[in-house]
Amino acid sequence: MATSSTNKMPLLVDRPMHSFATVGGATCLTSATNLNTPSGGGCILLVDCSANDGGVIDSLSIIANEATTTASNVIVFLSTATTTSTISTANTVAVAIGGIGSTSIGERTNISLPPLSVPVPNLGGDTTVSETDKKNTGLYVPSGALIYVGVDAVLTSPSATTVVHVLAQGGFF
């Protein structure tokens, strides 16, 4: 097993994570102007770490299925609620957000993720890049937690059945 030059173990995962969810038919917020108002009726399960050691998501993407999709935001929630009916302000928090504004079919939008504690090799001494650029980005999903996604406004254009897919890539510990 390879180690870094400081003799510390790299981040390892037991198995890959590739998940997707389809959103758009219901809003995931009770108030469109407050991310602290999750609504279980519009939240869709994306990653379930309730029965494993957790995981890390290194990529979250939104794929628009139709041209001229309603402008909206996909909101990513970290929660300890094991069902959508038990989602509440007390057990669910917004951790990432990405905008939908598609004008072409299949447009992919990557959701910005926060920096992880894992540095990017060979950038430690480079003063031309920011501290954020010196780290990989992603979301840690602790053991017992789940990731839900939803939209802040129902997608109604070009039709009432408009949806988008949210894809997560990473690994389980």
ChimeraX attribute file (.defattr): number of C-alpha atoms within 10 A of each C-alpha:
attribute: neighborCount
match mode: 1-to-1
recipient: residues
	/A:1	4
	/A:2	8
	/A:3	10
	/A:4	9
	/A:5	7
	/A:6	6
	/A:7	8
	/A:8	9
	/A:9	11
	/A:10	11
	/A:11	10
	/A:12	11
	/A:13	14
	/A:14	10
	/A:15	11
	/A:16	14
	/A:17	18
	/A:18	14
	/A:19	16
	/A:20	19
	/A:21	18
	/A:22	17
	/A:23	23
	/A:24	26
	/A:25	19
	/A:26	19
	/A:27	24
	/A:28	29
	/A:29	22
	/A:30	16
	/A:31	14
	/A:32	15
	/A:33	9
	/A:34	10
	/A:35	18
	/A:36	16
	/A:37	19
	/A:38	28
	/A:39	21
	/A:40	22
	/A:41	16
	/A:42	22
	/A:43	27
	/A:44	24
	/A:45	19
	/A:46	20
	/A:47	26
	/A:48	21
	/A:49	19
	/A:50	18
	/A:51	10
	/A:52	13
	/A:53	14
	/A:54	20
	/A:55	25
	/A:56	24
	/A:57	22
	/A:58	18
	/A:59	17
	/A:60	23
	/A:61	18
	/A:62	25
	/A:63	19
	/A:64	23
	/A:65	17
	/A:66	19
	/A:67	16
	/A:68	16
	/A:69	22
	/A:70	21
	/A:71	16
	/A:72	18
	/A:73	19
	/A:74	25
	/A:75	24
	/A:76	25
	/A:77	25
	/A:78	21
	/A:79	27
	/A:80	22
	/A:81	20
	/A:82	15
	/A:83	14
	/A:84	17
	/A:85	11
	/A:86	14
	/A:87	21
	/A:88	17
	/A:89	14
	/A:90	12
	/A:91	14
	/A:92	23
	/A:93	21
	/A:94	18
	/A:95	15
	/A:96	17
	/A:97	20
	/A:98	19
	/A:99	16
	/A:100	21
	/A:101	16
	/A:102	20
	/A:103	14
	/A:104	13
	/A:105	13
	/A:106	15
	/A:107	15
	/A:108	16
	/A:109	17
	/A:110	15
	/A:111	19
	/A:112	14
	/A:113	18
	/A:114	16
	/A:115	16
	/A:116	17
	/A:117	12
	/A:118	13
	/A:119	16
	/A:120	14
	/A:121	11
	/A:122	8
	/A:123	15
	/A:124	13
	/A:125	9
	/A:126	10
	/A:127	9
	/A:128	8
	/A:129	11
	/A:130	10
	/A:131	13
	/A:132	13
	/A:133	14
	/A:134	21
	/A:135	18
	/A:136	16
	/A:137	21
	/A:138	21
	/A:139	20
	/A:140	18
	/A:141	23
	/A:142	18
	/A:143	17
	/A:144	16
	/A:145	24
	/A:146	23
	/A:147	26
	/A:148	27
	/A:149	25
	/A:150	32
	/A:151	28
	/A:152	26
	/A:153	20
	/A:154	22
	/A:155	23
	/A:156	15
	/A:157	15
	/A:158	13
	/A:159	12
	/A:160	11
	/A:161	11
	/A:162	19
	/A:163	24
	/A:164	22
	/A:165	18
	/A:166	25
	/A:167	18
	/A:168	21
	/A:169	17
	/A:170	19
	/A:171	19
	/A:172	21
	/A:173	18
